[in-house]
Amino acid sequence: DGVAIDAKYVYVADTAGNVFALDKINGATVWKLEKLQLRDPGTPIIVRGKILAGDKDGLIHVMSPESGDLIGRVPTDGSRVVSLVANGDRAIAQTDKGGVFAIGVK
């Protein structure tokens, strides 16, 4: 799918549903979040320094860029998040049912 990149790390979700932060210099795994394995997370994005990824159940998961800890979760309409893009201090999500959601990130 794709990756998100900030000044230090590359963020990616694998086909098993793990989300990783990889060091940009040497490719080493900085952290691995396994809690989304059954949720089929999409490509991560970065909004206001936080990592976000949508899943098959319509949830947007918010992660700490330094530790990978889940620090928030936002529901949409219960269908797969098919598109998630950063727009300033918000994430814009579109779901399989056609719902469009703007999610503010603090």
HUUR-V87345 format. One line per field, one symbol per residue. psi: psi as a letter, one per 20 degrees, with the letter a starting at -180 (. if undefined). burial: b if it has 16 or more other ideal C-beta (glycine too) atoms within 10 Angstrom, else e. A space follows every 10 residues. Layout:
# HUUR-V87345
psi = ???
burial = ???
This chain:
# HUUR-V87345
psi = earqpahhrp pqpriijqpq pqphgijqpg rpoiijhjim qapqrppkjq pqpraijjqp ppqphhijqp jrppqdjirp oipoqpnckq pppprhijqp ppopp.
burial = eeebeeeebb bbbeeebbbb bbeeeeeeeb bebeebeebb bbbbbbbeeb bbbbbbebbb bbbbbeebee eeebebeeeb beebeeeeee bbbbbeeeee bebebe
